[in-house]
Amino acid sequence: MDAPLDDANVERFCNLLDEMTKLAATRFIVITHHALTMSRMDRLFGVTMAERGVSQLVSVTLAEAGQVAAAE
């Protein structure tokens, strides 16, 4: 959804998601590769392939990741 947008409009899109989340008490799943959008999310899910042919699902809570990075 955010692929054709410039950074200013991605920011507006993320602000809109934040507002709708607060007003409707709901959650959204956003599929993106845009770094700005990912930085605004609470949790990221991804797939990695550490070994050829073996995929693993990865889940990262950004608040926890920030705490771990700050402790190092």
N, C-alpha and C positions, 0 to 999 in steps of 0.2 A: 504494500500500500504506500510505503514511503519512498520507494525507489526513484520515482521521477522528481521528487521534491528537492529543493535546495535546503541548506541548513536552517534558514529562517523559517521556512514552512514546516520542516521536520520538528522544529521547536514548537510551533503552533499546534501541530498534530499531537505531540506528546503532552502539551498543556491541556488539550481537549480530552485526551484519554484520562489524565489526572482528574479533571473536573467531573467527567462522567463516572469515574470510579468512586469518587466521594459522594456525589449526588445519588447515585443508584445503588450504592453498596454492592457493586459487582466487580468481577475480574475480567480481564481481556487477555486473549492469547494473540500475540503479535508475532508474525513470522517476518524476519528482517535480517539483512546483513549490514544495515547502516549503523555505524559505530555510535553516533549520537543517540539514536533510538535505543540501542542496547544499553547505553550508559544510564538511561532514565528508567529502566525496568527494575523491578524488585528481585526477580529471579530469572536466570538464563538456563535454557536447556539446549544441549547440543549433542552431536554424535561424533565420536573420535575413533580412529582406527590405529591403535598402538601397534598391533600386529597385522600383517597382511591377511585380509579375510575375516578379521575379528573386530566387529564394531561394538562400541560401548556407549551407553547413554550417560551423559554427564549433566549434573544439575548443580548450579552455583547460585547461592543467595548473595547478592552484591554487598549487603551490609556485613555479613560474616566474612566475606573475602576481604573487605576493607579493613576489618579488625585484624585479620591474620597478617595482611600486608603491613599494617602499622606496627605490629608487634615484632616484625623481623628487622 
